[in-house]
Structures are given as C-alpha cells and as structure tokens.
Amino acid sequence: MKKLRFYLNKNLDKFMALQFIDIKAGGIDFGNSIIKDHLKLKNIRNFSPKKRKKIINQYFDNYYKNNNSVLIKKLLLIREKWKEKENNFLKITQKIFNDFGFKKGMYIGYISIIDCNPRFLESKTFQVFYKKDINEAIYVIAHELLHFIFFDYFNDKIKINITEEKLWDLSEIFNVIILESDYFKEIINKKHIKPYPEHKKYLSNFRKLFKDSKNIKDFIVEGINLLN
C-alpha cells in the first residue's frame, strides 16, 4: 500500500451531500447529520433535485471560501498525526490478516465539511469530517482502511455468497470488534468506536467469537452464521 495522502475535494463534497441528504442506514439519518452542521440547508429536502444541486453548489462554494484556512490547517494536522501512526497500523493489519496486504489503489483521505465519512472501495478513497477532533479523525482513518483490506480479503479468501446488505453489516461489526481489541490500543482511543445502533445486539456474540477463533478467516466465516 502506498502512503495515505490527504486532500480537500469540494466537488466530491457537493456530490456526497446530494447523495446522503435522504439516506438513512444502520439507525442513522445522514441527512439530519448534514443539516445539524449546516443549518442554512435545513429546508433543502423540500426542493427538487435540480434546485437542491443549485443550493448545494452555492453554499459549498461560500463555505469553502470562508473557511479555507481552517480546512487547510486541519488537513495538515491530520496528515501529520496519521504519519506517526501509519507504519504501526500497516504492520498490525498485516499480522491480523496473515500477511494478506493492502491491494493497489489511490489511498486518499478527503477532508470533508459534512459528517458522513463514506468510503469508496474501488478507488480506495474515503472522506473524514473536518470538525472531528484529531483522535476521532485517526479512528475514522483506521476504520476506513480496515474496510478496504476486509473487503479485498473477503473477496479473495472467503468467497461466500451473501447479500450486499449482510456483507455491509458484517464489515461494520468486524471493524468494531477488531478496532476495540488490544491490537490497536496504541493507535486509536476506544471511546471513539461507535457501532451503528442496529449492530449493537450482535456485539457480545461477536466478541466471544473473536476470542475463540483460531484465525481471522474462521472469525469471518463464523461471523456470517451469527448474522443469519
């Protein structure tokens, strides 16, 4: 895996705001999250897609212009702090996945003005909300990178046919269990690990399974059964 890079990407932010404004998943209303941080958009869901796009374009252009120095300062801080953690993170993940490494990709974290933090598996890119404190931003980065290697490992080594929805559930629960383990105690603060509300009912069984599993492949395969 090449070193993770960080950039601003206003156009991506605009696009994701339009995508997430109506999305609810895992017990979270992402549209409400966007509006909470940008109250001038509180009525945007009342408009047509064309009008929404116009509002978003104008609002984001102004926001980026007025907060440019703040955004750049946070980008530089995140870049600096992740650099201190990166090598250790890569060594740990390689150990967990039995020397299965990160595949080729762009590996870019885009600093975002909305708190949705999506990942893009094919390009190996993701967003992280700029208002998160640095420790929570580090957690988000670890979380998204773990998703990239999880999905590649699943496709290469597991190859079990399950629904896209169940695979998403499995990946999110997997991340909670792995990141709260002692493996990552020097990298992330556990207080920032916040499972989706709909996944909390599975966590005790997955914690026991992780403790009893011989390797990561067994943990993932048996984890599928826990979701059935």
C-alpha positions in Angstrom: 0.0 0.0 0.0 1.3 3.4 -0.9 1.4 6.1 1.8 -2.0 7.5 2.6 -2.5 11.0 1.2 -4.9 13.8 2.3 -6.6 16.5 0.2 -9.6 18.8 0.0 -12.2 17.9 -2.7 -15.0 20.4 -2.8 -16.7 18.8 -5.8 -16.8 15.4 -4.1 -18.2 17.1 -1.0 -21.0 18.6 -3.1 -21.8 15.3 -4.7 -21.8 13.3 -1.5 -24.1 15.9 0.2 -26.6 15.4 -2.5 -26.3 11.7 -2.2 -26.6 11.5 1.6 -29.3 14.1 2.2 -32.0 11.5 2.0 -30.1 8.4 3.3 -30.8 6.5 6.5 -28.8 3.4 7.3 -27.9 1.4 10.4 -30.2 3.5 12.5 -28.5 6.8 11.5 -30.2 9.7 9.5 -27.3 11.1 7.5 -29.4 14.0 6.1 -30.1 15.2 9.6 -26.4 15.0 10.3 -25.6 17.2 7.4 -28.3 19.8 8.4 -27.2 19.8 12.0 -23.8 21.2 11.0 -25.1 23.4 8.2 -28.4 24.9 9.4 -28.7 27.0 6.2 -29.6 23.8 4.5 -32.4 22.9 6.8 -35.1 23.2 4.1 -33.2 21.6 1.3 -35.2 18.4 1.3 -38.3 20.4 0.3 -36.9 21.2 -3.1 -36.5 19.4 -6.4 -33.1 17.7 -7.3 -32.2 20.5 -9.7 -32.9 23.1 -7.0 -31.0 21.1 -4.4 -28.0 21.0 -6.6 -28.0 24.7 -7.1 -28.3 25.4 -3.4 -25.5 22.9 -2.5 -23.2 24.4 -5.2 -23.6 28.0 -3.9 -23.5 27.1 -0.2 -20.4 24.9 -0.5 -18.6 27.4 -2.7 -19.1 30.0 0.0 -18.3 27.7 2.9 -15.0 26.6 1.4 -14.1 30.2 0.6 -14.9 31.5 4.1 -13.3 28.6 5.9 -10.3 27.8 3.6 -7.6 28.5 6.2 -9.4 26.3 8.9 -9.8 23.4 6.4 -6.2 23.5 5.3 -5.0 23.7 9.0 -7.0 20.6 9.8 -5.8 18.8 6.7 -2.2 19.4 7.7 -2.8 18.3 11.3 -4.5 15.1 10.2 -1.7 14.4 7.7 1.0 14.9 10.4 -0.7 12.8 13.1 -1.6 9.9 10.8 2.0 9.8 9.5 3.0 9.0 13.1 0.6 6.0 13.2 0.7 4.6 9.7 3.6 2.2 9.8 2.4 0.6 13.0 -1.1 0.3 11.6 0.1 -1.4 8.5 2.2 -3.9 10.5 -0.8 -4.8 12.7 -3.2 -5.3 9.9 -0.8 -7.5 8.0 -0.4 -9.6 11.1 -4.2 -9.8 11.7 -4.8 -10.8 8.1 -2.0 -13.4 8.0 0.3 -11.4 5.6 -2.6 -10.5 3.3 -1.6 -7.0 2.3 -3.4 -3.9 1.0 -4.0 -4.1 -2.7 -3.2 -1.3 -5.2 -5.4 1.8 -5.0 -5.3 5.6 -4.7 -5.4 5.6 -0.9 -6.6 9.1 -0.4 -8.5 10.7 2.6 -10.6 13.7 1.6 -11.2 16.2 4.3 -15.0 16.9 4.2 -17.3 19.6 5.6 -20.1 17.0 6.1 -20.2 14.3 8.8 -21.0 11.3 6.6 -17.5 9.8 6.2 -18.2 7.4 3.3 -15.6 5.1 1.7 -15.2 4.2 -1.9 -13.9 0.6 -2.2 -12.9 0.6 -5.8 -10.6 3.6 -5.6 -9.6 3.1 -2.0 -10.6 6.6 -1.0 -12.7 8.0 1.8 -13.9 11.2 3.5 -13.4 12.3 7.1 -15.3 15.2 8.7 -13.0 18.2 9.4 -14.7 19.1 12.7 -13.8 15.8 14.4 -11.0 16.1 17.0 -7.7 14.6 15.9 -8.1 11.4 17.9 -11.6 10.7 16.3 -10.2 11.5 12.9 -7.4 9.0 13.4 -10.1 6.4 14.3 -12.1 7.2 11.1 -9.0 6.7 9.0 -8.2 3.4 10.7 -11.8 2.3 10.3 -11.9 3.1 6.6 -8.6 1.5 5.8 -9.7 -1.6 7.6 -12.7 -1.8 5.4 -10.5 -1.7 2.3 -8.5 -4.7 3.4 -11.5 -6.6 4.8 -13.4 -6.5 1.5 -10.4 -7.5 -0.5 -9.7 -10.4 1.9 -13.3 -11.4 1.8 -13.4 -11.5 -2.0 -10.1 -13.3 -2.3 -10.2 -15.8 0.6 -13.8 -16.2 1.8 -15.8 -16.1 -1.4 -19.1 -17.0 0.3 -22.2 -15.7 -1.4 -24.1 -13.4 0.9 -26.2 -10.3 0.3 -24.7 -6.9 -0.1 -26.6 -5.7 2.9 -25.4 -8.6 5.1 -21.8 -8.1 3.9 -22.0 -4.4 4.9 -23.4 -5.4 8.4 -20.5 -8.0 8.7 -17.9 -5.4 7.8 -19.1 -2.8 10.2 -19.3 -5.3 13.1 -15.9 -6.7 12.2 -14.4 -3.2 12.4 -15.9 -2.6 15.9 -14.5 -5.9 17.2 -11.1 -5.6 15.6 -10.5 -1.9 16.5 -11.5 -2.3 20.1 -9.1 -5.2 20.5 -5.7 -4.8 22.1 -4.1 -4.8 18.6 -4.9 -1.2 18.1 -4.6 0.2 21.7 -1.6 2.3 20.7 -3.3 3.8 17.6 -6.9 4.6 18.5 -8.9 5.8 21.5 -11.6 3.2 22.1 -14.1 5.9 23.2 -14.5 6.9 19.5 -15.6 3.4 18.5 -19.4 3.9 18.0 -21.2 1.0 16.4 -24.3 1.5 14.3 -27.4 1.3 16.6 -28.7 -1.7 14.7 -25.5 -3.6 15.2 -25.2 -3.4 19.0 -27.3 -6.5 19.5 -24.7 -8.7 17.8 -21.6 -7.4 19.6 -21.4 -9.7 22.6 -21.6 -12.8 20.4 -19.0 -11.4 18.0 -16.7 -10.6 20.9 -16.9 -14.1 22.2 -16.4 -15.5 18.7 -13.3 -13.3 18.2 -11.8 -14.6 21.4 -12.4 -18.2 20.5 -11.4 -18.1 16.8 -8.1 -19.6 15.7 -7.6 -17.1 12.9 -9.2 -14.2 11.1 -10.7 -16.4 8.4 -12.6 -18.6 10.9 -13.8 -15.4 12.6 -15.3 -14.0 9.4 -16.8 -17.3 8.3 -18.4 -18.0 11.6 -19.5 -14.4 11.9 -21.7 -14.8 8.8 -23.5 -17.5 10.7 -24.2 -15.1 13.6 -26.0 -12.8 11.3 -28.3 -15.5 10.0 
